[in-house]
Amino acid sequence: MKAIARYVRITPKKMNLIAKMVRTMDADEALKILEFTPKKGARVLRKIVASAVANAENNFKQERASLFIKEIVVTKAPSFKRGVPASRGRIQPIVKRNSHVTVTIGVKEGDMKKAVKKTEAKEAPAKAAAPKKEKTPKKSAAKKATK
């Protein structure tokens, strides 16, 4: 259960400062902290964490209260290279750095066992209610032709 944001227009160094604050936290608690952190990286990371939580709820049928941030990986993306005119006809380079951010959400161990039991309980009555068909041996075409 994860969410990925690529080519985010913030340096990996700045993004890692924010990511370090919320690593291994509960998902709800991390979202609250990121909401009130006055940094650009916090706004971006909040959207990514919210997306990962939504993926876990929608695609994997997990409960929001049982989710925590398993890992946040911030890596370097290709940079934009720009330049500013300097004296004597030269150019001073400007490097606008970008990031790739991957947020992985996990389920707490105790809650994982409960979720497995719930799904097993839902599947068991459905299997028991289905009528069983008796298998009759089919005669092959060769035996039918000889009779």
Buried (B, 14 or more C-beta within 10 A) or exposed (E): BBBEBEEBEBBBEBBBBBBEBBBEBBBBEBBBBBEEBEBBBBBBBBBBBBBBBBBBBEEEEBBEEBBBBBEBEBEEBEEEEEEEEEEEEEEEEEEEBBBBBBBBBBBBEEBEEEBEEEEEEEEEEEEEEEEEEEEEEEEEEEEEEEE
